[in-house]
Amino acid sequence: MILATAKRAGWRLLISEDGQSGRSLGGVTIVNPFAAEPSPPLAEALGIGWRLTRMPIAACGR
């Protein structure tokens, strides 16, 4: 139901921990923000460079 609503609203990206991250259905790509590997579509949507998202947390000063 959430995916159908996202598609109807014209969304290209659905951020959810449910579903297979990276899978596209009907033009909507599901992205898990908690996945071990950063998602290029999520980084692009947030305006974060791909290299920045791949940095270890320790390198970010945390």
Secondary structure, 3 states (H helix, E strand, C coil): CHHHHHHHHCCCEEECCCCCCCCEECCEEEECCCCCCCCHHHHHHHCCCHHHHCCCHHHHCC
